[in-house]
Amino acid sequence: MAFKLPALPKLSGRTIALLTAVAAVGVGAVAANASKESPPAAGTPVAAPAADAPDADEAVSHDATAAELKAAAALPQCRSARLVPVNRSWGIPMPSILGSTSTTCNLMYGDDPYRGSSRTGDPDTAIQVLQRNLNFCYGTKLAVDGIYGTNTRTVIKMVQRKHHLVVDGIYGPKTRSAMNWRLYSMATRSWSRSCSSPL
């Protein structure tokens, strides 16, 4: 008596590829689980579990980041914008402190537009000045909306990486001094065609 297998339906190439992928995922999951449960062989170095850390691009010392964040928290929010003179002809429009010539202030994620209980000044204008400059000098396409949201913070982090600063996403004095700016001439009422870092 001959044994005869039942006829199997013909499978398309797509079905075969799908079944192969499902099988590979299953085998991978079993192998990964087995490697977790099996103890390492004698003499094999054991890797320490990875600590939760920020992005690899943001590999800065924890102490430096903590110090930067503490210093940033101590600064007032930029609630105005002013033209900071560079020479007799040119100046830089940049965020500043309300009612002051000082630009030693900061903008950070969540400034939309005010931070804290005070509602004085015009922080959305300060944020818009920053966003316009980032768009021109760094080729970004931020909405000039006066909101320091995720996109603005991401661009500031990119600028900080580019200029080798602590990557915290906060616009403050160090970022201001390192980044490139577009200049404006009050005499001719015209903008520079390129950006520079004259501070």
PyRosetta script that sets phi, psi and omega in degrees:
from pyrosetta import init, pose_from_sequence

init()
pose = pose_from_sequence("MAFKLPALPKLSGRTIALLTAVAAVGVGAVAANASKESPPAAGTPVAAPAADAPDADEAVSHDATAAELKAAAALPQCRSARLVPVNRSWGIPMPSILGSTSTTCNLMYGDDPYRGSSRTGDPDTAIQVLQRNLNFCYGTKLAVDGIYGTNTRTVIKMVQRKHHLVVDGIYGPKTRSAMNWRLYSMATRSWSRSCSSPL")
pose.set_psi(1, 123.4)
pose.set_omega(1, -178.4)
pose.set_phi(2, -89.0)
pose.set_psi(2, 140.3)
pose.set_omega(2, 178.1)
pose.set_phi(3, -93.5)
pose.set_psi(3, 127.4)
pose.set_omega(3, -176.6)
pose.set_phi(4, -121.5)
pose.set_psi(4, 127.9)
pose.set_omega(4, 177.3)
pose.set_phi(5, -77.5)
pose.set_psi(5, 146.0)
pose.set_omega(5, 177.5)
pose.set_phi(6, -67.9)
pose.set_psi(6, 151.1)
pose.set_omega(6, 179.8)
pose.set_phi(7, -71.5)
pose.set_psi(7, 132.4)
pose.set_omega(7, 178.6)
pose.set_phi(8, -93.2)
pose.set_psi(8, 146.8)
pose.set_omega(8, 178.3)
pose.set_phi(9, -68.2)
pose.set_psi(9, 149.8)
pose.set_omega(9, 177.5)
pose.set_phi(10, -74.8)
pose.set_psi(10, 135.5)
pose.set_omega(10, -179.2)
pose.set_phi(11, -104.8)
pose.set_psi(11, 142.9)
pose.set_omega(11, 178.2)
pose.set_phi(12, -76.4)
pose.set_psi(12, 164.6)
pose.set_omega(12, 178.2)
pose.set_phi(13, -59.5)
pose.set_psi(13, -38.6)
pose.set_omega(13, -179.5)
pose.set_phi(14, -64.8)
pose.set_psi(14, -42.3)
pose.set_omega(14, 179.8)
pose.set_phi(15, -65.0)
pose.set_psi(15, -42.0)
pose.set_omega(15, 178.9)
pose.set_phi(16, -63.0)
pose.set_psi(16, -42.8)
pose.set_omega(16, 179.4)
pose.set_phi(17, -63.4)
pose.set_psi(17, -40.1)
pose.set_omega(17, 179.8)
pose.set_phi(18, -64.9)
pose.set_psi(18, -45.8)
pose.set_omega(18, 178.8)
pose.set_phi(19, -62.9)
pose.set_psi(19, -38.4)
pose.set_omega(19, 178.2)
pose.set_phi(20, -63.7)
pose.set_psi(20, -42.9)
pose.set_omega(20, -179.8)
pose.set_phi(21, -64.6)
pose.set_psi(21, -42.5)
pose.set_omega(21, 178.8)
pose.set_phi(22, -62.8)
pose.set_psi(22, -42.8)
pose.set_omega(22, 178.9)
pose.set_phi(23, -63.5)
pose.set_psi(23, -41.0)
pose.set_omega(23, -179.2)
pose.set_phi(24, -64.5)
pose.set_psi(24, -40.9)
pose.set_omega(24, 178.1)
pose.set_phi(25, -63.4)
pose.set_psi(25, -42.6)
pose.set_omega(25, 179.2)
pose.set_phi(26, -62.0)
pose.set_psi(26, -45.8)
pose.set_omega(26, 179.1)
pose.set_phi(27, -63.1)
pose.set_psi(27, -41.0)
pose.set_omega(27, 179.0)
pose.set_phi(28, -63.0)
pose.set_psi(28, -41.0)
pose.set_omega(28, 179.7)
pose.set_phi(29, -65.4)
pose.set_psi(29, -42.3)
pose.set_omega(29, 178.7)
pose.set_phi(30, -63.4)
pose.set_psi(30, -43.8)
pose.set_omega(30, -179.5)
pose.set_phi(31, -64.5)
pose.set_psi(31, -41.0)
pose.set_omega(31, 180.0)
pose.set_phi(32, -65.3)
pose.set_psi(32, -40.9)
pose.set_omega(32, 179.9)
pose.set_phi(33, -66.9)
pose.set_psi(33, -39.4)
pose.set_omega(33, 178.9)
pose.set_phi(34, -64.8)
pose.set_psi(34, -38.3)
pose.set_omega(34, -178.8)
pose.set_phi(35, -70.8)
pose.set_psi(35, -25.8)
pose.set_omega(35, 177.0)
pose.set_phi(36, -71.7)
pose.set_psi(36, -36.9)
pose.set_omega(36, -173.4)
pose.set_phi(37, -85.4)
pose.set_psi(37, -26.6)
pose.set_omega(37, -176.5)
pose.set_phi(38, -82.1)
pose.set_psi(38, 133.8)
pose.set_omega(38, 179.5)
pose.set_phi(39, -70.1)
pose.set_psi(39, 151.4)
pose.set_omega(39, 179.2)
pose.set_phi(40, -68.6)
pose.set_psi(40, 150.6)
pose.set_omega(40, 177.9)
pose.set_phi(41, -66.8)
pose.set_psi(41, 155.0)
pose.set_omega(41, -179.5)
pose.set_phi(42, -59.8)
pose.set_psi(42, 135.2)
pose.set_omega(42, 178.2)
pose.set_phi(43, 86.2)
pose.set_psi(43, -4.8)
pose.set_omega(43, 179.1)
pose.set_phi(44, -85.2)
pose.set_psi(44, 125.8)
pose.set_omega(44, 179.6)
pose.set_phi(45, -67.6)
pose.set_psi(45, 140.7)
pose.set_omega(45, -179.3)
pose.set_phi(46, -102.8)
pose.set_psi(46, 126.6)
pose.set_omega(46, 179.3)
pose.set_phi(47, -76.7)
pose.set_psi(47, 139.0)
pose.set_omega(47, 176.0)
pose.set_phi(48, -71.0)
pose.set_psi(48, 147.5)
pose.set_omega(48, 178.7)
pose.set_phi(49, -62.4)
pose.set_psi(49, 142.1)
pose.set_omega(49, -178.7)
pose.set_phi(50, -69.7)
pose.set_psi(50, 133.0)
pose.set_omega(50, 177.5)
pose.set_phi(51, -79.3)
pose.set_psi(51, 148.8)
pose.set_omega(51, 175.2)
pose.set_phi(52, -67.3)
pose.set_psi(52, 120.4)
pose.set_omega(52, -176.1)
pose.set_phi(53, -134.0)
pose.set_psi(53, 160.8)
pose.set_omega(53, 174.9)
pose.set_phi(54, -67.0)
pose.set_psi(54, 179.6)
pose.set_omega(54, -179.5)
pose.set_phi(55, -48.4)
pose.set_psi(55, 150.7)
pose.set_omega(55, 179.2)
pose.set_phi(56, -60.3)
pose.set_psi(56, -31.6)
pose.set_omega(56, 178.8)
pose.set_phi(57, -64.3)
pose.set_psi(57, -24.0)
pose.set_omega(57, -175.2)
pose.set_phi(58, -100.2)
pose.set_psi(58, 35.2)
pose.set_omega(58, -178.0)
pose.set_phi(59, -76.3)
pose.set_psi(59, 79.1)
pose.set_omega(59, 175.8)
pose.set_phi(60, -117.7)
pose.set_psi(60, 159.9)
pose.set_omega(60, -178.6)
pose.set_phi(61, -65.7)
pose.set_psi(61, 143.9)
pose.set_omega(61, -178.3)
pose.set_phi(62, -60.2)
pose.set_psi(62, -39.6)
pose.set_omega(62, -179.1)
pose.set_phi(63, -63.9)
pose.set_psi(63, -42.1)
pose.set_omega(63, 179.9)
pose.set_phi(64, -64.3)
pose.set_psi(64, -42.8)
pose.set_omega(64, 179.5)
pose.set_phi(65, -64.2)
pose.set_psi(65, -44.5)
pose.set_omega(65, -179.9)
pose.set_phi(66, -61.9)
pose.set_psi(66, -40.9)
pose.set_omega(66, 179.2)
pose.set_phi(67, -65.6)
pose.set_psi(67, -41.5)
pose.set_omega(67, 178.6)
pose.set_phi(68, -63.1)
pose.set_psi(68, -43.7)
pose.set_omega(68, -179.4)
pose.set_phi(69, -65.1)
pose.set_psi(69, -38.0)
pose.set_omega(69, 178.6)
pose.set_phi(70, -66.7)
pose.set_psi(70, -42.4)
pose.set_omega(70, 178.0)
pose.set_phi(71, -64.4)
pose.set_psi(71, -39.9)
pose.set_omega(71, 180.0)
pose.set_phi(72, -65.2)
pose.set_psi(72, -39.5)
pose.set_omega(72, -179.4)
pose.set_phi(73, -64.8)
pose.set_psi(73, -27.5)
pose.set_omega(73, -179.1)
pose.set_phi(74, -77.9)
pose.set_psi(74, -17.6)
pose.set_omega(74, -178.8)
pose.set_phi(75, -82.6)
pose.set_psi(75, 150.2)
pose.set_omega(75, 175.4)
pose.set_phi(76, -75.0)
pose.set_psi(76, 159.6)
pose.set_omega(76, 176.0)
pose.set_phi(77, -72.3)
pose.set_psi(77, 140.4)
pose.set_omega(77, 173.9)
pose.set_phi(78, -68.5)
pose.set_psi(78, 120.6)
pose.set_omega(78, -176.3)
pose.set_phi(79, -125.9)
pose.set_psi(79, 22.6)
pose.set_omega(79, 178.2)
pose.set_phi(80, -160.9)
pose.set_psi(80, 179.7)
pose.set_omega(80, 173.8)
pose.set_phi(81, -142.4)
pose.set_psi(81, 145.4)
pose.set_omega(81, -179.7)
pose.set_phi(82, -144.9)
pose.set_psi(82, 161.9)
pose.set_omega(82, 176.2)
pose.set_phi(83, -90.7)
pose.set_psi(83, 112.0)
pose.set_omega(83, -179.4)
pose.set_phi(84, -90.5)
pose.set_psi(84, 116.7)
pose.set_omega(84, -177.9)
pose.set_phi(85, -64.9)
pose.set_psi(85, 137.9)
pose.set_omega(85, 175.5)
pose.set_phi(86, -105.4)
pose.set_psi(86, -41.4)
pose.set_omega(86, 174.4)
pose.set_phi(87, -152.1)
pose.set_psi(87, -165.3)
pose.set_omega(87, -177.3)
pose.set_phi(88, -65.0)
pose.set_psi(88, -28.1)
pose.set_omega(88, -174.1)
pose.set_phi(89, -99.9)
pose.set_psi(89, -35.2)
pose.set_omega(89, -169.4)
pose.set_phi(90, -118.4)
pose.set_psi(90, 153.8)
pose.set_omega(90, 174.4)
pose.set_phi(91, -145.6)
pose.set_psi(91, 170.1)
pose.set_omega(91, 179.9)
pose.set_phi(92, -119.4)
pose.set_psi(92, 120.2)
pose.set_omega(92, 171.3)
pose.set_phi(93, -72.0)
pose.set_psi(93, 123.3)
pose.set_omega(93, -179.5)
pose.set_phi(94, -149.8)
pose.set_psi(94, 158.9)
pose.set_omega(94, 177.6)
pose.set_phi(95, -59.2)
pose.set_psi(95, 144.5)
pose.set_omega(95, -178.6)
pose.set_phi(96, -147.4)
pose.set_psi(96, 177.5)
pose.set_omega(96, 176.1)
pose.set_phi(97, -82.2)
pose.set_psi(97, 140.8)
pose.set_omega(97, 180.0)
pose.set_phi(98, -60.9)
pose.set_psi(98, 130.0)
pose.set_omega(98, 176.5)
pose.set_phi(99, 68.5)
pose.set_psi(99, 25.5)
pose.set_omega(99, -177.2)
pose.set_phi(100, -144.9)
pose.set_psi(100, 160.0)
pose.set_omega(100, 174.0)
pose.set_phi(101, -88.5)
pose.set_psi(101, -3.0)
pose.set_omega(101, -176.8)
pose.set_phi(102, -76.6)
pose.set_psi(102, 140.2)
pose.set_omega(102, 173.6)
pose.set_phi(103, -111.9)
pose.set_psi(103, 16.7)
pose.set_omega(103, 179.2)
pose.set_phi(104, -86.0)
pose.set_psi(104, 78.5)
pose.set_omega(104, -178.9)
pose.set_phi(105, -147.8)
pose.set_psi(105, -179.8)
pose.set_omega(105, 178.9)
pose.set_phi(106, -141.6)
pose.set_psi(106, 165.9)
pose.set_omega(106, 172.4)
pose.set_phi(107, -132.8)
pose.set_psi(107, 139.3)
pose.set_omega(107, -178.0)
pose.set_phi(108, -145.4)
pose.set_psi(108, 168.8)
pose.set_omega(108, -178.7)
pose.set_phi(109, -52.0)
pose.set_psi(109, 130.0)
pose.set_omega(109, 178.8)
pose.set_phi(110, 101.7)
pose.set_psi(110, -11.7)
pose.set_omega(110, 176.6)
pose.set_phi(111, -69.5)
pose.set_psi(111, 107.9)
pose.set_omega(111, -168.1)
pose.set_phi(112, -147.8)
pose.set_psi(112, 57.5)
pose.set_omega(112, -6.3)
pose.set_phi(113, -95.6)
pose.set_psi(113, -21.6)
pose.set_omega(113, -172.2)
pose.set_phi(114, -91.7)
pose.set_psi(114, 151.0)
pose.set_omega(114, 173.8)
pose.set_phi(115, -118.6)
pose.set_psi(115, 129.7)
pose.set_omega(115, -179.4)
pose.set_phi(116, 85.5)
pose.set_psi(116, -168.4)
pose.set_omega(116, -174.1)
pose.set_phi(117, -87.1)
pose.set_psi(117, -20.3)
pose.set_omega(117, -178.9)
pose.set_phi(118, -71.7)
pose.set_psi(118, 136.0)
pose.set_omega(118, 179.9)
pose.set_phi(119, -117.2)
pose.set_psi(119, 31.1)
pose.set_omega(119, 179.4)
pose.set_phi(120, -93.0)
pose.set_psi(120, 155.0)
pose.set_omega(120, 176.3)
pose.set_phi(121, 86.0)
pose.set_psi(121, -168.0)
pose.set_omega(121, -173.4)
pose.set_phi(122, -140.3)
pose.set_psi(122, 66.8)
pose.set_omega(122, -176.7)
pose.set_phi(123, -63.5)
pose.set_psi(123, -26.6)
pose.set_omega(123, 179.5)
pose.set_phi(124, -65.7)
pose.set_psi(124, -32.2)
pose.set_omega(124, 175.0)
pose.set_phi(125, -67.3)
pose.set_psi(125, -40.9)
pose.set_omega(125, 177.9)
pose.set_phi(126, -60.4)
pose.set_psi(126, -42.8)
pose.set_omega(126, -180.0)
pose.set_phi(127, -67.2)
pose.set_psi(127, -40.1)
pose.set_omega(127, 179.0)
pose.set_phi(128, -63.6)
pose.set_psi(128, -40.2)
pose.set_omega(128, 177.2)
pose.set_phi(129, -59.9)
pose.set_psi(129, -44.1)
pose.set_omega(129, 178.6)
pose.set_phi(130, -63.9)
pose.set_psi(130, -46.0)
pose.set_omega(130, -178.4)
pose.set_phi(131, -62.4)
pose.set_psi(131, -41.9)
pose.set_omega(131, 178.3)
pose.set_phi(132, -61.5)
pose.set_psi(132, -42.7)
pose.set_omega(132, -179.5)
pose.set_phi(133, -65.5)
pose.set_psi(133, -42.2)
pose.set_omega(133, 178.7)
pose.set_phi(134, -61.6)
pose.set_psi(134, -40.6)
pose.set_omega(134, 179.4)
pose.set_phi(135, -63.1)
pose.set_psi(135, -43.8)
pose.set_omega(135, -176.7)
pose.set_phi(136, -75.4)
pose.set_psi(136, -49.2)
pose.set_omega(136, -172.2)
pose.set_phi(137, -81.7)
pose.set_psi(137, -24.6)
pose.set_omega(137, -177.1)
pose.set_phi(138, -118.2)
pose.set_psi(138, 4.5)
pose.set_omega(138, 175.2)
pose.set_phi(139, 68.0)
pose.set_psi(139, 22.2)
pose.set_omega(139, 179.3)
pose.set_phi(140, -83.9)
pose.set_psi(140, 169.3)
pose.set_omega(140, -178.9)
pose.set_phi(141, -125.5)
pose.set_psi(141, 52.3)
pose.set_omega(141, 179.3)
pose.set_phi(142, -70.9)
pose.set_psi(142, 145.0)
pose.set_omega(142, 169.5)
pose.set_phi(143, -71.4)
pose.set_psi(143, 129.6)
pose.set_omega(143, 179.5)
pose.set_phi(144, -86.5)
pose.set_psi(144, 79.1)
pose.set_omega(144, -171.8)
pose.set_phi(145, -114.6)
pose.set_psi(145, -2.5)
pose.set_omega(145, 179.8)
pose.set_phi(146, 74.0)
pose.set_psi(146, 18.3)
pose.set_omega(146, 179.1)
pose.set_phi(147, -117.2)
pose.set_psi(147, 124.5)
pose.set_omega(147, 178.2)
pose.set_phi(148, -89.0)
pose.set_psi(148, 80.1)
pose.set_omega(148, -177.1)
pose.set_phi(149, -101.7)
pose.set_psi(149, -160.8)
pose.set_omega(149, -176.3)
pose.set_phi(150, -59.5)
pose.set_psi(150, -43.6)
pose.set_omega(150, -177.2)
pose.set_phi(151, -66.1)
pose.set_psi(151, -43.8)
pose.set_omega(151, 179.5)
pose.set_phi(152, -64.4)
pose.set_psi(152, -43.1)
pose.set_omega(152, 178.8)
pose.set_phi(153, -61.9)
pose.set_psi(153, -41.3)
pose.set_omega(153, 179.7)
pose.set_phi(154, -61.6)
pose.set_psi(154, -41.1)
pose.set_omega(154, 179.2)
pose.set_phi(155, -67.9)
pose.set_psi(155, -40.7)
pose.set_omega(155, 177.5)
pose.set_phi(156, -61.8)
pose.set_psi(156, -39.2)
pose.set_omega(156, 176.9)
pose.set_phi(157, -62.2)
pose.set_psi(157, -40.7)
pose.set_omega(157, 177.7)
pose.set_phi(158, -61.6)
pose.set_psi(158, -43.2)
pose.set_omega(158, 178.6)
pose.set_phi(159, -63.1)
pose.set_psi(159, -43.2)
pose.set_omega(159, -179.8)
pose.set_phi(160, -63.5)
pose.set_psi(160, -40.4)
pose.set_omega(160, 176.5)
pose.set_phi(161, -62.1)
pose.set_psi(161, -46.3)
pose.set_omega(161, -177.6)
pose.set_phi(162, -59.3)
pose.set_psi(162, -36.4)
pose.set_omega(162, -177.2)
pose.set_phi(163, -101.1)
pose.set_psi(163, 14.0)
pose.set_omega(163, 174.1)
pose.set_phi(164, 58.8)
pose.set_psi(164, 47.0)
pose.set_omega(164, 176.5)
pose.set_phi(165, -106.9)
pose.set_psi(165, 170.3)
pose.set_omega(165, 172.2)
pose.set_phi(166, -63.4)
pose.set_psi(166, 128.9)
pose.set_omega(166, -175.8)
pose.set_phi(167, -91.4)
pose.set_psi(167, 92.0)
pose.set_omega(167, -179.8)
pose.set_phi(168, -119.8)
pose.set_psi(168, -7.1)
pose.set_omega(168, 178.5)
pose.set_phi(169, 77.8)
pose.set_psi(169, 10.0)
pose.set_omega(169, 179.8)
pose.set_phi(170, -105.0)
pose.set_psi(170, 126.7)
pose.set_omega(170, 173.5)
pose.set_phi(171, -80.8)
pose.set_psi(171, 117.2)
pose.set_omega(171, 179.1)
pose.set_phi(172, -144.8)
pose.set_psi(172, -170.1)
pose.set_omega(172, -175.9)
pose.set_phi(173, -55.9)
pose.set_psi(173, -38.9)
pose.set_omega(173, -178.8)
pose.set_phi(174, -69.6)
pose.set_psi(174, -41.9)
pose.set_omega(174, 177.9)
pose.set_phi(175, -65.9)
pose.set_psi(175, -44.2)
pose.set_omega(175, 178.5)
pose.set_phi(176, -55.6)
pose.set_psi(176, -45.4)
pose.set_omega(176, -177.0)
pose.set_phi(177, -72.4)
pose.set_psi(177, -27.8)
pose.set_omega(177, -177.2)
pose.set_phi(178, -87.2)
pose.set_psi(178, -30.4)
pose.set_omega(178, -171.3)
pose.set_phi(179, -78.4)
pose.set_psi(179, 163.9)
pose.set_omega(179, 178.6)
pose.set_phi(180, -86.4)
pose.set_psi(180, 146.0)
pose.set_omega(180, -177.9)
pose.set_phi(181, -131.3)
pose.set_psi(181, 151.0)
pose.set_omega(181, 172.4)
pose.set_phi(182, -92.8)
pose.set_psi(182, 130.9)
pose.set_omega(182, -176.9)
pose.set_phi(183, -91.2)
pose.set_psi(183, 155.2)
pose.set_omega(183, 179.2)
pose.set_phi(184, -129.2)
pose.set_psi(184, 137.7)
pose.set_omega(184, 178.1)
pose.set_phi(185, -105.0)
pose.set_psi(185, 118.6)
pose.set_omega(185, 176.3)
pose.set_phi(186, -69.5)
pose.set_psi(186, -34.1)
pose.set_omega(186, -177.5)
pose.set_phi(187, -63.2)
pose.set_psi(187, -45.5)
pose.set_omega(187, -177.4)
pose.set_phi(188, -102.1)
pose.set_psi(188, -4.4)
pose.set_omega(188, -176.7)
pose.set_phi(189, 51.4)
pose.set_psi(189, 50.5)
pose.set_omega(189, -178.7)
pose.set_phi(190, -136.9)
pose.set_psi(190, 159.1)
pose.set_omega(190, 179.2)
pose.set_phi(191, -99.6)
pose.set_psi(191, 151.6)
pose.set_omega(191, 173.7)
pose.set_phi(192, -68.6)
pose.set_psi(192, 154.3)
pose.set_omega(192, -179.2)
pose.set_phi(193, -86.4)
pose.set_psi(193, -13.2)
pose.set_omega(193, 179.5)
pose.set_phi(194, -136.6)
pose.set_psi(194, 177.3)
pose.set_omega(194, -178.9)
pose.set_phi(195, -114.3)
pose.set_psi(195, 153.9)
pose.set_omega(195, 176.2)
pose.set_phi(196, -149.8)
pose.set_psi(196, 174.3)
pose.set_omega(196, 179.1)
pose.set_phi(197, -119.7)
pose.set_psi(197, 75.3)
pose.set_omega(197, -173.7)
pose.set_phi(198, -82.6)
pose.set_psi(198, 2.3)
pose.set_omega(198, -176.7)
pose.set_phi(199, -83.2)
pose.dump_pdb("model.pdb")
